[in-house]
Every structure is written in C-alpha cells, then in structure tokens.
Amino acid sequence: MGIISIKSSDNLFWLGRYVERVFTTLKAFTECYDVMIDINDEEYVNFCRRLGIGDEYSCRQEFISSFLFDADSPSSIYSNLIHAYDNAVEMRNVISSDTLSYIQLAVDVMEKSRGSTAPLLKMQEVTDWIFAFWGSADDNIESEISRNILKFGRSIERIDLYTRLDFPADLVRKEFSIMLNRLYKVGIDCNTDAIDRLTRMILEEEDYKPYKISIQNDLAQLFVTGVMG
C-alpha cells in the first residue's frame, strides 16, 4: 500500500472530516431553515444546541447569514469549507488537481452567494460540488491507504454529527461498521478502550441516544497521540 507520512495522514484525515462536516451540516441546516420559515422562527436555537455550538445570534436572519458565511466563526459552513480547501491544497499531489478543483468551486459558490436572498438555492450547488469531489477522489487517488484515510475521516465526522443530530440508529451503526473496517485497513494507532466502548454503545445497544455524550467524548479521545497518532 506504500508509505504515507504522519503529516499527509493528518491532512487527508481532516480533509475528509471538513468536507463531510460541510455536507452534513448543510443538509441539517436546510431542514432547520424550512422549520424556521414555516413553523418556528427560533428553531435555530434548537439547531445550535444539537450541534453543540453557542447560540450567539439575535434573530433568524443573523443566524442564517453567520452560520453560512461568517469567515471568523469556527462553526460556519464557509470557515469549515476553507479548512477543507487548505488541507486539499496541501494534498494536491495525492488527490489530484481535478479533485481539488471541486472544493475550489464550492468555495467560489459560497463567496458569490454572500448576501443572497435565496441562499438555499446556492447551497445546493455546494453539495453538488461535494458529491463531485468524492467521485473524483475515488477516480484519481491512486494510493489505497490515502483513500482509506480520507474516508476514515469522513466516517468519524459522520458518526459525530449523526449522533448529535439524532440520525436513525441503523445509519449510525452502518457508519460505525464502515469506520471500523477502514480503521483496520489504515492501521492507525487508536485508543482500543474507546473503540470497545463505542462498539458496545453503538452496535450492542438498541438505541445509542442515551449515550450520545459518551460517544462524542470517546470519538474525541480515539487517537493515542495527536490527531492521527
């Protein structure tokens, strides 16, 4: 499978996480947006609570603008997309310029959409470019271990967000099983106690929701040293 440096592993891992963070939180934002328009003007308060981010917004419109486009907010879609882009640039030679270009196109859409009166139409373009990114990654990343590290990061992010956002238990179990398979393939030095606890809470319990906080804590403590060991 070849040898990959710790720094490259780190970049690929976080590229996978940030791209998935943008994708899944955009989907959740779309649902929140619909509720705010049709039912509850302050649904964003519940949305922020579920994601574990501070409710620093004075009204619905401030939330929409800041959550989507605020470059200084670590929780915003735009700032997470920029983090994805920065990691993609570092790994251009591994993922290919074509794959990088789809992240750039998503960034371009975000920057052109700032101030739009119909942000959801533009956000669909962002999700479309993310789909294209993953397709291009499958086609252009030659190293199997590099692909697995990238997708391992995606799985970790999915499990974290799926549990925060109360996704169905079967989806969480499916993604956790995928994550375990990729973990064994990449051979990352992990906290085995955390893996054992996660396995019990996600795969052996009927419902993960009573253990949400413990799951998120164990995900954060998954690596023995540093982000990727």
N, C-alpha and C positions, 0 to 999 in steps of 0.2 A: 504493500500500500504506500510505501515511501515514508519519508520523514518530514514532519512539519514542525516548525519552531513554536515555542510557547507563545510568542507574540502573535504569530499568524493564527494560532488556535484561538487566542483571545479575540482577535479581530473578527474571525469568522463566527465565533460563538455569539458575540454581541451584535454583529450584523444580522444574524438570524433572529435574535431577540427583538431588536429595534424594529425590523421590518414587520414582524408579527405583532408587535405592540401597536404599531400604526394601523395595521389591518383590522385587528380585533376590536380595538377601542373605537375605530371609526364605525364599525358595524353597531357597536353598543350605543355610540353617540347618535346614530341615525334613529334607533328605537327611542332613545330619550327625547330627541328633537320632536318626533311625532307626538309623543305624550305631552310635551310642553305646549305644542300648538293646539292639540285637540282636547286635552283633559285637564292637565295640571301645570300651570305656568311655572311652578317651582320644582318640577321633577328633577331638575339638575342638582338639587341639594341631595337627593337620594342617590343619584348617579355618582356624585363625588364621594359620598360615604362608602358606597360599594367598592369603588376603586381604591379607597384609602388615601384620597388626596384632600387637601384642605378646601373648604368652601370659602373662597375669598372673593366671591362675586356678589355684586349688589343687586343684580337683576338678570333675567333670562338673556337679554341681548349681550350683556357684558360677558356672561359665561360662554355663549356661542363664539363670540369674537376671540376671547382669550384662549379658550380650550383648543380652538382650531389653529390660531395664527400667532400667538404670543411667543416670540423667539426667546424671551427671557424666562418663560415658565417651563420647568422640567417636566410638567405634566402635559404640555400641549402636543397636539399632533405634529405641528411644524417642528418643534425642537427635537422630538424623537425621530422624525424623518431626517433631520440634519445629522443626528448621531449615526443613523443608518448610512447615510451618504458618506460621512467621514470614514467609517470603517470599510465601506465598499471601495473608496479611493485607495486606502491602504492595501487592499487585496485585489486591485485591478488585474494584476498579472495572473492571479489564480482564478478569479471568477469571470474574467474577460471584459473588455471594454463594452461589448454589447450588453452584458448583464448589468454593468454599472450604469449604462445609459438609461435604463428603465427607472432607476432611482432618481437620476437627474430629471427625467421627465416628470416624475411625481412631484419633485421639489418645485419645478417650474410651474406646475398647475397650482400648487399652494401659494406661491408668490404672486401669481396673476389673479388669484381668487380673493386675496385680502380685500375686505370691504364689499364683497359681493352681497347682493340682497337675496340670492338663492344659492347658498353655499353647498347644499346637499347635491345639487347637480354636478358641481365641480368635484366634490369629494368622491363621487362615483368614478370619475376619471382616475383619481389617485388609487383606488382599489383595483381598477383595471390594470394600471401600470405595475402594481404589486403582483398581480397574477402573472403578468408577462415576465417580471423579474424571476419568479420561481421557475417558470418554464425555461427561461434562458439559462438559469443556473443548472438545471438538470442536463441541458444540452451541451453546455460549454465548460463546466468544471470537470476536468479530466481525472483529478485525484478523488478516489472513492472516500478516503478519510476526510478530505476537505468538505465534500458534500455532506458527509455524515455529521461533522462538527457543526456546519451551518444549520442543518435540520435539527440537530440536537438542541441548539439554542432556540429554534422555533418551538420545539416541543416543551421546553422548560417554560417559555413565556406563555404558551397556550395553557398549560396546567395552572400557572399562577393566575392568569386572567379568567380562565373558565371558572375557577373556584371563587374568585372574588365576585364574579358576575352571575353566579348561581346557574351555570350551564347544567344541562341534564347529566346525571351521574354516569350514564353509559358513554357519553362523549369524553368525560374526564378519564374514565377507565381506559377507553381506547387510546387516548393520547398518552397516558402514563405507560401503557404497554409498549407503544411505539418508542417512547423515550428510553425505556429500559433496553430495548433492542439496540438502539443507537449507542447507548452508553457502553454496552459490551463491545460494540464494533470499534469505537474510538479509543477504548482503553484508558479513559480519564480516571485519575486518582480521586475517588469520591469518598465521602463520609458514609460508610456502609451502615452505620446505625441509623442515619437519616433515611437511607434507602429502605431499610427494613421497616421503619415506622411509616413511611409513605406507602409502602406496599400494603401494610395492614389497613391503613385508613382509607385508601382509595380502592384497592382490589378486594379486600376481605370484608369490609363493612358494607351494609346495604346502602347507606347514604353517607356521603362524605361531608355534608353540610355542617354537622355538629363539630367537625374537626377542621373547619376552614382555617382558623388562625394557626393551628399547629401545622397544617400542611404548608402554609405560606412561610412559616418560620423554618421548617425543615428544608424547603426549597432554597431559602437564603443561606442555609448552612451546609449545602450539599457538597461543596468543594473543600478539600482538606487544607489546601494552601492557595490563597488567591482565588481568582475567578475561575481559572481553568487548571489550577494546580501546577 
